[in-house]
Amino acid sequence: METMTRTLATSLMVTTILAGATGYAFGQPTPDTTGTTTGHPAARPARAAPSRPAAADAEQVSVVGSGSTRQVQTISTSQISRSVPGTSPYKIMNQMPGVAFTSADPLGIDTWSQSIYMHGFSQDQLGFTLDGMPLGAQTYRAYNGLNVNNAISPENIKRLSVSQGAGSLDVASSSNLGGTVQFYSIDPSDHFGGKVAQTFGSNATFRTFGRIDSGQLNPSGTKFYVSYARTSDDKWKGHAGQFQQQVNAKFVQPIGESTRLTGFFDWSDMAEASYAVESLETIRKLGTRVDYYYPDYTTAYRAAQGIYSHGEQLTRSPKDVAYYDDPALSQDYFGGLTLDTKLNSAMDWKTTIYGHGDSLDTHWTNPHITSPNGAPLAEQVRRSGFQRYGLTSGYTWRWRKNTFNTGLWYENDHYTMGQYYYQEPILGQGSPIDPFGALPQPFAQAWGNVFNTNTFQYYLQDTYKILPNLTVHAGFRSLLVTARSGVTENNQKYTGVANLPAGSLTASNAFLPQVSANWRFLPHNELYFDVSKNMRAYPQAGYSLGSPWSVTTMASFQNAKKTLKPEEDWVYELGYRLTMHRAVGLISLYHTDFSNRLQTITSGASIIQNQSTMQNVGGVHIWGVDGSLTLNPIDGMSLYNSISYSRQRFDSNLTTGGVTYNLSGKNIPNYPDLMYKSSLSYSYGPVMAHIDANYMSRRYLSYMNDTHVPGYWQTNLGVRVRAGDHGPLHDITVDFNIYNLTNTTYISTVGVQGNPIAGDYQSMLIGAPRQFFGTVSANF
């Protein structure tokens, strides 16, 4: 099978330059990429664009930020619609050069297994926003994070703009060290109508989506939409599955001729049955189908007693090969109001207020904790929740050849987290706890933490058009983040220490500059460069879960405070763009110098009771290059190839636990050196088809690079047929998609449980096998 995969991918490389993965059609405006306002939205809503013929889909090409002073690429709603409805936008981003997205489930929506890397930066080192509202860090259990899958239904995304080097200064993010992803929601239609879609697929996948647009309700242009999405599927191995229901609503109210008030609301309810993590040892000895015992409580009970039936005893830690269950249940409420006004022909002002509430329960059935009744296992639940509220405000002034832009962002976060234990029954004396249902009273709480965080950011920038073909941009931002933690519970029986770490940490820098320029030296040809300094606030997590507060004692925390510094870096980027009617090309060189790089180091034989600590590993440097070319040789055809290479190395050795490790010169774990991506799409009449092939080289599991996972190819196929209009239904469309066309077996996410200093560790997930999906959709 691997030979077949390599043959197919090699054929695509040699015979085609593939595909139309991202962006707007040529001639359409690109989003603002300098942090300044490129134009005020129309005072009166424009009419919805008419449906385009199928051939237009093949004209969707990668827009590489023509005219911008940084590398910026855009994915439009047309490209999003090519994927199976409900597919994570992060997975769609994976077609871009320099982006590495992995997940254990076919649609990429399993939060636990998601991993995003971009130019060597992980998802907790990037910035994410939706309509300008910060989504926070995109890591599991982040104190201020909202995964885009829980923030908005993909069908309601108008476009997403990706800056791989450094994001705009005005992006509201305290985690942005090297790049931003900005999502924009669609506006309600001017006319009454809506959209319905039904998806079926492998593993009992069933997704229903419906949206109703009010149309303009009065002469002032008031309009809104409300959508509902429901997704359910079974896991491709093991039992149980994933379920999500989501409501989005947006309204637009023009005020006079120059002001617009918009509001957005999201509610998401998700229950995820995660996949079991594996190690290289378990894969070698037990295969790739290892998963949780659920709903087989008898086998899980006996395994906790040391009686194994699936070969677990062949491994070094047989009790940790699998547990009874490991679901995650979350609810999110998120929304905001934006007032966008044109003060006069040269001045704009935009202000957004927003709020977000989150609750999350993460389950493990722990075979190392005995229930009070004598059962050899107990249900372990990590319960977290936060409320955050904030404001962003920006003012733009266009004067002669200058565009000045200044603004601020403030956010307050209140974050709580605790670990609880619940009694499981003696075998044959009752039903086990239903992890998807109501919980009884816990018999113990191991620990509890509370954090309160205040974030303030100010920015000032100017874009100066020196010549019609030469633009420079310069500015800076100031960032101040103060976090104070407290201990709400410490059960020494479970933590082993008398006093858990608590106290405050502040990350601040008054001057984080950015300088960039764009020179169109010939028609269709341009050069750009960007230099920026960035800082990331300290991450927050509960006891032993990988943050500065995760050290084992209060004394250790007080000692760490004396030397601990926030991560900072300098990012340099130089690039060339070619933008023509039938060809778009990009070559980008980038370099990053990290200082005070904070890495999560995991130790302990049991993954359910491990110790994840955050340690300063010193400096890291990254060198990389991206190259891509999109061709439209004939109408209806798009051919795309991209290749990315990066070299990421630690600068110094690491001393921990009294032992010094020769870390200098070693690769950063989890990120590949080489990625190749290709796609071919062709439209003829009402039919459009596309095939994509991606290659990811090997990735290191350990910091010492003595263990790694192999590289792999993956191929996807999609076909769309437009059936036209019938009665009240318009643009009836039938889609068929195959993910992992060649049924490749591969390791998807690496480091999901953290990374060891050396050796093997149970911290990787297997990717989904071949999956089939079909969708019928229509507008009305």
C-alpha positions in Angstrom: 0.0 0.0 0.0 2.9 2.4 0.8 4.3 1.7 -2.6 1.0 2.6 -4.2 0.9 5.8 -2.2 4.4 6.8 -3.2 3.7 6.0 -6.8 0.6 8.2 -6.9 2.2 11.1 -5.1 5.3 10.9 -7.3 3.2 10.9 -10.4 1.4 14.0 -9.2 4.8 15.7 -8.5 6.2 15.0 -12.0 3.1 15.5 -14.2 1.3 18.3 -12.4 1.7 21.4 -10.4 -1.4 21.1 -8.4 -4.1 23.1 -7.0 -6.2 25.8 -6.2 -6.0 25.1 -2.5 -6.7 28.5 -1.2 -7.9 32.0 -1.8 -10.0 34.4 -3.8 -10.4 34.4 -7.5 -8.1 36.9 -9.3 -9.4 40.4 -9.4 -11.2 40.2 -6.0 -9.9 42.3 -3.2 -7.6 40.8 -0.6 -8.1 41.4 3.1 -6.1 44.1 4.9 -2.6 42.7 5.7 -0.9 45.7 7.2 -3.1 46.1 10.3 -4.6 49.3 8.8 -8.0 49.8 7.3 -8.0 49.4 3.5 -11.6 50.7 3.1 -14.7 51.3 5.2 -17.5 48.8 4.7 -20.3 50.0 2.6 -22.9 52.1 4.4 -25.7 50.1 2.9 -25.4 46.3 2.6 -24.7 45.1 -0.9 -26.8 42.5 -2.6 -25.7 38.9 -2.2 -23.5 37.6 -5.0 -25.3 35.4 -7.5 -24.4 31.7 -7.6 -21.4 31.1 -9.8 -21.0 28.3 -12.3 -19.0 25.2 -11.3 -16.0 26.3 -13.4 -15.5 29.2 -11.1 -14.4 26.8 -8.4 -11.3 25.9 -10.3 -10.3 29.6 -10.4 -9.9 29.7 -6.7 -6.1 30.0 -6.2 -3.7 30.8 -3.5 -3.7 34.6 -2.9 -0.3 35.3 -1.3 -1.1 38.8 -0.1 -0.4 40.7 -3.2 0.6 44.2 -2.2 1.1 43.3 1.5 4.4 43.7 3.4 4.2 40.2 4.8 3.4 36.7 3.7 -0.4 36.4 3.9 -2.6 33.8 2.3 -6.4 33.6 2.2 -8.9 30.7 2.1 -12.4 31.6 0.9 -15.7 30.1 1.6 -15.6 28.4 -1.8 -12.5 26.5 -0.8 -14.0 25.6 2.6 -17.0 24.2 0.9 -14.9 21.7 -1.0 -14.2 19.8 2.2 -16.7 17.6 4.0 -19.1 19.8 5.9 -17.9 20.1 9.5 -14.3 19.6 8.6 -12.1 21.7 10.8 -10.8 24.9 9.1 -7.4 24.0 10.6 -7.4 20.9 8.5 -8.3 23.0 5.4 -5.3 25.2 6.3 -3.0 22.2 6.0 -2.9 22.7 2.2 -0.8 25.9 2.7 3.0 25.7 2.6 4.6 25.7 6.1 1.4 24.6 7.9 1.4 21.1 9.6 -2.0 20.1 10.9 -2.7 16.6 12.3 -5.6 14.9 14.0 -6.7 11.3 14.9 -10.2 11.8 13.4 -11.0 12.2 9.8 -12.7 15.6 10.0 -10.0 17.1 12.3 -12.5 18.2 15.0 -11.2 16.0 18.0 -9.8 18.8 20.2 -7.7 16.3 22.2 -5.8 15.1 19.1 -5.5 18.4 17.2 -2.0 19.7 16.5 -1.1 22.8 14.5 2.4 23.9 13.6 3.3 26.8 11.4 6.8 27.7 10.5 7.9 25.8 13.6 5.5 27.6 15.9 3.0 25.4 17.8 -0.7 26.4 18.2 -0.1 27.9 21.7 2.5 30.2 20.0 0.2 31.6 17.4 -2.6 34.2 17.4 -6.3 33.4 16.5 -9.2 35.8 16.1 -12.8 35.6 14.9 -14.2 38.9 13.5 -11.4 40.6 15.5 -12.4 38.9 18.8 -9.5 36.9 20.3 -9.9 33.1 20.4 -6.9 32.8 22.7 -4.4 30.0 22.8 -5.6 26.9 20.8 -4.2 24.3 23.1 -6.2 21.7 25.0 -7.4 23.2 28.4 -6.1 26.7 27.6 -7.1 29.3 30.1 -8.5 31.7 27.5 -8.8 29.4 24.4 -11.8 28.7 22.1 -11.2 26.3 19.3 -12.6 27.6 16.1 -14.6 24.4 15.7 -16.5 25.5 18.9 -16.6 29.2 17.9 -18.3 29.0 14.5 -19.8 26.5 12.0 -17.5 26.2 9.0 -20.5 27.0 6.7 -20.6 30.5 8.3 -17.0 31.4 7.7 -16.5 33.9 4.9 -12.8 33.6 4.7 -9.7 33.1 6.9 -6.5 35.0 6.5 -3.2 33.3 7.5 0.0 35.2 8.2 2.8 32.6 8.6 5.6 34.9 9.5 4.3 37.5 12.0 0.8 38.8 12.5 -0.5 42.3 12.3 0.2 44.5 15.3 -3.5 45.0 15.9 -4.3 41.3 16.3 -5.6 40.8 19.9 -3.4 38.0 21.1 -1.0 37.4 24.0 0.3 34.1 22.5 1.4 35.3 19.1 5.1 34.6 18.7 5.1 33.9 15.0 1.9 34.1 12.9 -1.8 34.7 13.1 -5.0 33.1 11.8 -7.9 35.5 11.4 -11.4 34.2 10.7 -14.2 36.3 9.4 -17.9 35.3 9.5 -20.3 35.8 6.6 -22.9 38.6 6.7 -26.6 37.9 6.6 -28.1 38.0 3.1 -30.1 41.0 1.9 -32.9 38.6 0.8 -34.9 36.1 2.8 -33.7 32.6 2.3 -31.2 30.1 3.7 -29.2 27.0 3.3 -29.7 23.3 4.2 -27.2 20.5 4.0 -27.1 16.8 5.0 -24.0 14.8 5.2 -23.6 11.0 5.6 -20.4 9.1 5.9 -18.1 6.4 7.3 -18.5 5.4 11.0 -22.1 6.5 11.0 -21.2 10.1 10.4 -24.4 12.2 10.3 -24.3 16.0 10.0 -27.2 18.3 9.6 -26.9 22.1 8.9 -29.5 24.7 8.4 -29.4 28.5 8.2 -32.2 31.1 7.8 -31.5 34.6 6.6 -34.1 37.2 7.5 -33.3 39.5 4.5 -33.6 43.3 5.0 -36.4 43.9 7.4 -36.8 47.6 7.0 -35.5 50.6 5.0 -32.5 51.0 7.3 -31.2 47.6 6.3 -31.6 45.5 9.5 -30.9 41.9 8.8 -29.8 38.7 10.6 -29.3 35.0 10.3 -29.6 32.0 12.7 -28.0 28.6 12.0 -28.0 25.2 13.7 -25.6 22.4 13.1 -25.7 18.9 14.6 -22.8 16.4 14.0 -22.5 12.9 15.3 -20.2 10.0 14.4 -18.6 6.8 15.8 -14.9 6.5 16.3 -13.1 4.6 13.6 -11.7 2.3 16.2 -13.0 1.4 19.6 -16.5 2.5 20.7 -18.5 5.7 21.4 -18.0 8.7 19.2 -18.3 12.4 18.9 -21.3 14.7 19.2 -21.7 18.4 18.7 -24.6 20.8 18.3 -24.0 24.4 17.6 -26.0 27.6 17.2 -24.6 30.7 15.4 -26.5 34.0 15.1 -25.4 37.3 13.5 -27.2 40.6 13.0 -26.3 43.7 11.1 -27.8 47.2 11.7 -26.7 50.1 9.5 -26.9 53.4 11.3 -27.1 56.3 8.9 -24.8 56.4 5.9 -21.5 55.7 7.6 -21.9 53.5 10.7 -22.7 49.8 11.2 -23.5 47.8 14.3 -23.0 44.0 14.1 -23.5 41.3 16.7 -22.3 37.7 16.7 -23.3 34.8 19.0 -22.2 31.2 19.3 -23.3 28.3 21.5 -21.5 25.0 21.3 -22.2 21.8 23.1 -19.6 19.0 22.4 -19.0 15.5 23.7 -15.8 13.9 22.4 -14.8 10.3 23.0 -11.1 10.5 22.4 -8.7 8.0 21.0 -6.1 6.1 23.1 -2.5 7.4 22.9 0.2 4.9 21.9 3.9 4.6 22.1 6.3 3.2 19.6 6.4 0.1 21.8 2.7 -0.5 21.9 2.4 0.1 18.1 5.2 -2.5 17.5 3.8 -5.1 19.9 0.1 -4.5 19.9 -0.6 -2.8 16.6 -2.5 0.4 15.7 -6.0 -0.6 16.8 -5.4 -0.2 20.5 -8.2 1.9 22.1 -10.2 2.3 25.3 -12.1 -0.6 26.8 -15.4 1.3 26.9 -18.1 0.0 27.2 -16.5 -3.3 28.4 -16.2 -2.6 32.1 -15.4 -6.2 32.9 -12.2 -6.2 30.8 -11.2 -2.8 32.2 -11.8 -3.9 35.8 -9.7 -7.0 35.3 -6.9 -5.1 33.7 -6.8 -2.8 36.7 -6.3 -6.0 38.8 -3.4 -7.0 36.5 -5.4 -9.6 34.5 -4.9 -8.9 30.9 -6.6 -10.2 27.8 -5.1 -8.2 24.9 -1.4 -8.6 25.3 -1.0 -5.6 27.6 1.5 -7.6 29.7 4.0 -7.5 26.8 4.6 -3.7 27.4 6.5 -1.9 30.1 3.4 -0.3 31.6 0.5 -2.7 31.0 -2.0 -0.8 33.1 -1.5 2.2 30.9 -2.0 0.6 27.5 -5.7 1.4 27.7 -8.2 2.7 30.2 -12.0 2.2 30.5 -12.8 5.7 29.0 -11.5 9.1 28.2 -14.2 11.5 27.0 -14.3 15.3 27.1 -17.5 17.3 27.5 -17.6 21.0 26.9 -20.0 23.9 26.5 -19.1 27.4 25.2 -21.0 30.7 25.0 -19.2 33.3 22.9 -20.2 36.5 21.3 -19.7 40.2 20.9 -20.9 43.6 19.5 -19.0 45.7 17.0 -19.5 49.4 16.2 -17.7 50.4 12.9 -18.0 54.0 12.0 -16.6 56.3 9.3 -16.0 59.5 11.1 -15.2 61.3 7.8 -13.5 60.5 4.5 -10.1 60.0 6.2 -11.0 58.6 9.6 -12.5 55.3 10.8 -13.1 54.0 14.3 -14.0 50.4 15.2 -14.8 49.1 18.7 -15.7 45.6 19.8 -16.9 44.3 23.2 -17.0 40.5 23.7 -17.5 37.8 26.3 -16.8 34.0 26.5 -17.9 31.4 29.0 -16.5 27.9 28.9 -16.9 24.6 30.9 -14.9 21.4 30.3 -14.9 18.0 32.0 -12.1 15.7 30.9 -12.4 12.0 32.1 -9.9 9.3 32.7 -10.7 6.0 34.4 -7.6 5.6 36.6 -6.4 2.1 37.3 -3.8 3.5 39.8 -6.5 4.9 42.2 -8.7 2.5 44.3 -12.3 3.5 45.0 -13.5 3.5 48.6 -15.5 0.4 48.1 -12.4 -1.5 47.0 -12.9 -1.4 43.3 -9.3 -1.3 41.7 -10.1 1.8 39.6 -11.8 5.2 39.9 -13.2 7.8 37.6 -10.8 10.8 37.4 -12.2 14.1 36.2 -10.4 17.3 35.5 -12.9 20.0 35.6 -12.2 23.5 34.3 -14.1 26.6 33.5 -13.5 30.2 32.7 -15.2 33.5 32.0 -13.4 36.2 30.0 -14.6 39.6 28.9 -12.8 42.1 26.8 -12.7 45.1 24.5 -10.8 46.1 21.4 -10.8 49.5 19.8 -8.9 50.9 16.8 -8.7 54.3 15.1 -7.4 54.8 11.5 -6.4 58.1 9.9 -5.4 58.4 6.3 -3.3 61.5 5.6 -1.6 62.1 2.3 0.6 59.0 1.7 0.3 57.8 5.3 -2.2 55.5 6.9 -1.9 55.8 10.7 -3.5 53.2 12.9 -3.6 53.0 16.7 -5.7 51.0 19.2 -5.8 48.9 22.3 -7.1 45.6 23.7 -8.1 44.7 27.3 -9.2 41.4 28.6 -9.9 39.9 32.0 -9.9 36.1 32.6 -11.1 34.1 35.6 -10.0 30.5 35.3 -10.6 27.6 37.7 -9.4 24.0 37.5 -9.6 21.0 39.7 -9.1 17.2 39.7 -11.8 15.0 41.3 -12.2 11.2 41.9 -15.5 9.3 41.6 -16.2 5.8 42.9 -16.6 2.9 40.4 -18.6 -0.2 41.4 -17.3 -3.6 42.4 -17.6 -5.9 39.4 -21.1 -7.3 39.2 -22.5 -4.9 41.8 -23.8 -2.0 39.7 -23.3 -0.1 36.6 -20.1 1.9 36.0 -20.2 5.7 35.8 -21.6 7.0 32.5 -19.0 9.5 31.5 -21.5 11.2 29.2 -24.2 11.5 31.8 -24.6 13.1 35.3 -21.9 12.4 37.9 -22.5 11.5 41.5 -20.7 13.2 44.4 -16.9 12.8 44.2 -15.2 10.9 47.0 -12.1 13.1 46.8 -10.7 16.2 45.3 -7.0 16.0 44.7 -6.2 19.6 43.9 -7.8 22.9 42.8 -6.4 26.0 41.2 -7.8 29.4 40.4 -6.3 32.1 38.2 -7.2 35.7 37.5 -5.5 37.4 34.5 -5.5 40.9 33.1 -4.2 41.6 29.6 -3.5 45.0 28.1 -2.1 45.7 24.6 -1.5 49.0 22.9 -0.3 49.4 19.3 0.7 52.2 16.9 1.6 51.8 13.3 2.0 53.7 10.0 1.9 52.5 6.4 3.6 55.0 4.2 3.4 54.8 0.4 6.7 56.3 -0.7 6.1 55.6 -4.4 3.2 54.1 -6.2 5.1 50.8 -6.2 6.9 51.1 -2.9 5.2 50.8 0.5 6.8 50.7 4.0 5.2 49.8 7.3 6.5 50.4 10.8 5.0 50.3 14.2 5.1 48.6 17.6 2.9 47.1 20.3 3.1 47.1 24.1 1.9 44.0 25.9 1.3 43.5 29.6 -0.2 40.3 31.1 -0.4 39.8 34.8 -1.7 36.4 36.2 -2.3 35.6 39.8 -3.0 32.0 40.9 -4.4 30.6 44.1 -4.9 27.1 45.6 -8.5 26.1 46.3 -7.8 22.5 47.3 -4.7 20.4 48.1 -5.2 16.8 49.2 -1.7 15.7 50.2 -2.7 12.0 49.9 -2.9 12.5 46.1 -0.4 15.4 45.5 2.3 14.3 47.9 3.2 17.9 48.9 2.1 20.1 51.7 1.9 23.3 49.7 1.0 23.7 46.1 2.6 26.5 44.0 0.7 29.8 44.0 1.5 33.4 43.3 1.7 36.0 40.5 3.7 36.3 37.3 3.9 39.2 34.9 5.0 39.1 31.3 5.5 42.6 29.8 7.4 44.4 27.1 6.7 48.1 26.3 8.3 48.0 22.8 7.7 45.1 20.4 8.5 46.6 17.0 7.7 45.6 13.5 9.1 46.9 10.2 8.1 45.7 6.8 8.1 46.8 3.1 6.7 45.9 -0.3 8.3 46.8 -3.7 6.6 46.1 -7.0 9.7 46.3 -9.1 7.9 45.0 -12.3 4.3 44.4 -13.3 3.1 41.2 -11.5 6.4 41.0 -9.6 7.0 42.1 -6.0 9.5 41.7 -3.2 8.6 42.0 0.5 10.3 41.8 3.9 9.2 41.8 7.5 11.1 42.0 10.8 9.3 41.8 14.1 9.9 41.2 17.8 7.2 39.2 19.7 6.5 38.1 23.2 4.2 35.4 24.6 2.5 35.5 28.0 3.0 32.7 30.4 0.7 29.8 29.8 -1.6 28.7 32.7 -2.5 25.2 33.7 -3.4 23.2 36.9 -1.0 21.4 39.1 1.5 19.2 37.2 0.0 20.0 33.8 2.8 22.0 32.1 3.0 25.7 33.1 5.3 27.8 35.3 2.9 26.9 38.2 3.3 23.2 37.5 6.5 22.7 39.7 6.0 20.4 42.6 6.4 22.7 45.5 5.9 26.3 46.5 9.6 26.7 47.2 10.4 25.6 43.6 8.0 28.1 42.3 9.5 31.0 44.3 12.9 30.0 43.1 11.8 29.8 39.5 10.2 33.3 39.7 13.7 34.8 40.2 15.0 33.6 36.8 11.8 32.8 34.8 11.3 35.1 31.7 8.6 35.1 29.1 9.3 33.7 25.6 10.5 36.3 23.1 11.7 36.1 19.6 12.8 38.0 16.5 11.2 36.9 13.2 12.7 37.8 9.8 11.1 37.1 6.5 12.0 37.9 2.9 9.9 36.9 0.0 9.1 37.2 -3.7 5.6 37.0 -5.2 4.4 36.5 -8.8 0.8 37.4 -9.4 -0.6 36.9 -12.9 -3.9 35.8 -14.5 -2.8 32.2 -15.0 0.1 31.9 -12.5 0.7 32.8 -8.9 4.0 32.0 -7.2 5.7 32.5 -3.9 9.1 32.0 -2.5 9.6 33.0 1.2 12.7 32.7 3.3 12.3 33.1 7.1 14.5 33.0 10.2 13.5 33.0 13.9 15.7 33.6 16.9 14.0 32.5 20.1 15.1 33.5 23.6 13.8 31.9 26.8 12.1 29.1 24.9 9.7 27.4 27.3 9.1 23.7 26.6 6.8 21.2 28.3 8.8 18.2 29.5 6.9 15.2 30.6 8.1 12.4 32.9 6.6 9.5 34.8 5.7 6.0 33.9 2.0 6.6 34.0 0.5 8.9 31.5 -2.5 9.4 33.7 -0.4 10.6 36.6 2.6 12.1 34.9 4.4 15.2 35.8 4.5 17.9 33.0 6.8 20.8 33.8 7.7 23.9 31.9 11.4 24.6 31.6 13.5 27.3 30.0 15.6 25.5 27.4 17.4 28.7 26.3 17.6 29.8 22.7 16.3 28.2 19.5 16.9 29.2 16.0 14.8 28.3 12.9 15.7 28.6 9.2 13.1 27.9 6.6 11.9 28.3 3.0 8.5 28.0 1.4 7.9 27.7 -2.3 4.6 27.4 -4.1 3.3 27.8 -7.7 -0.3 27.7 -8.9 -1.1 27.5 -12.6 -4.4 27.8 -14.5 -3.3 26.5 -17.9 -6.8 26.3 -19.2 -10.2 27.5 -18.0 -11.6 25.2 -15.4 -8.2 23.7 -14.4 -6.0 24.6 -11.5 -2.6 23.0 -10.8 -0.7 23.5 -7.6 2.6 22.4 -5.9 4.2 23.7 -2.8 7.3 22.6 -0.8 8.5 23.7 2.6 11.8 23.0 4.3 12.8 24.2 7.8 15.7 23.6 10.1 14.9 24.1 13.8 17.7 23.6 16.4 18.2 24.2 20.1 21.1 26.4 20.9 22.2 25.1 24.3 22.2 22.1 26.5 19.6 21.3 29.1 20.1 20.7 32.8 17.2 19.2 34.7 17.0 17.1 37.8 20.8 17.5 38.2 21.5 15.9 34.9 22.8 17.7 31.8 21.6 16.6 28.4 23.3 17.5 25.2 20.4 19.3 23.7 22.4 21.8 21.6 21.9 21.2 17.9 18.9 18.8 18.3 15.7 19.3 16.4 12.5 20.7 18.0 10.1 17.7 18.6 6.8 17.2 16.7 7.5 19.4 13.6 8.7 18.0 10.2 11.7 19.3 8.3 10.1 18.7 4.9 6.5 19.0 3.6 5.3 18.7 0.1 1.7 19.5 -0.9 0.0 19.2 -4.3 -3.5 19.4 -5.7 -5.2 19.2 -9.1 -8.8 20.4 -9.7 -10.8 20.5 -12.9 -14.3 21.8 -13.6 -16.4 21.1 -16.7 -20.0 22.2 -16.7 -21.8 21.2 -13.5 -19.0 18.8 -12.4 -15.9 19.6 -10.5 -13.3 17.1 -9.2 -10.1 17.5 -7.2 -7.3 15.3 -5.9 -4.8 16.3 -3.2 -1.6 14.7 -2.0 0.4 15.7 1.0 3.8 14.5 2.3 5.1 15.0 5.8 8.7 13.9 6.7 9.6 12.2 10.0 9.1 14.0 13.3 11.1 13.6 16.5 9.3 12.4 19.6 12.0 13.1 22.2 14.1 16.2 22.8 17.3 14.2 22.4 16.0 13.0 18.9 16.7 9.4 19.7 13.1 8.5 18.9 11.0 9.6 15.9 8.0 8.7 13.8 8.3 8.0 10.1 7.1 10.3 7.3 4.0 9.5 5.3 2.0 10.4 2.2 -1.8 11.0 2.3 -4.2 11.5 -0.6 -7.7 12.9 -0.7 -10.3 13.0 -3.5 -13.5 15.0 -4.0 -16.2 15.3 -6.7 -19.0 17.9 -6.8 -22.1 17.9 -9.1 -24.4 20.9 -9.3 -27.9 20.0 -10.1 -29.2 23.5 -10.6 -32.5 24.9 -9.4 -35.7 22.9 -8.7 -38.8 24.6 -7.4 -38.0 26.6 -4.3 -34.5 25.1 -4.0 -31.5 26.8 -5.6 -28.0 25.6 -6.4 -28.7 22.0 -5.4 -25.3 20.4 -5.0 -24.1 16.8 -4.4 -20.6 16.3 -3.0 -18.6 13.0 -2.6 -15.3 13.0 -0.7 -12.8 10.3 0.2 -10.2 11.1 2.9 -7.0 9.0 2.9 -7.8 7.6 -0.5 -5.0 5.0 -0.5 -5.8 3.8 3.1 -2.4 4.7 4.4 -1.6 3.7 8.0 0.3 6.5 9.7 1.0 8.3 13.0 -0.8 11.6 13.0 -0.4 13.6 16.2 2.9 13.4 18.1 3.5 14.8 21.5 -0.2 14.9 22.5 0.8 14.0 26.1 4.0 16.0 26.0 7.5 14.9 25.0 10.1 13.0 27.0 13.7 14.2 27.2 14.9 10.9 25.7 13.4 7.6 24.7 9.9 6.3 23.9 6.7 7.7 25.4 3.0 7.0 25.1 2.2 10.3 23.4 1.1 9.7 19.8 -2.1 9.0 17.9 -2.8 6.9 14.8 -4.5 8.7 11.9 -7.9 7.6 10.5 -8.0 5.0 7.7 -9.9 5.6 4.4 -13.2 7.4 4.9 -16.2 8.1 2.6 -18.6 11.0 2.8 -21.5 12.3 0.8 -23.4 15.6 1.1 -26.6 17.0 -0.4 -27.1 20.8 0.0 -29.3 23.5 -1.4 -30.2 27.1 -0.9 -33.7 28.5 -0.7 
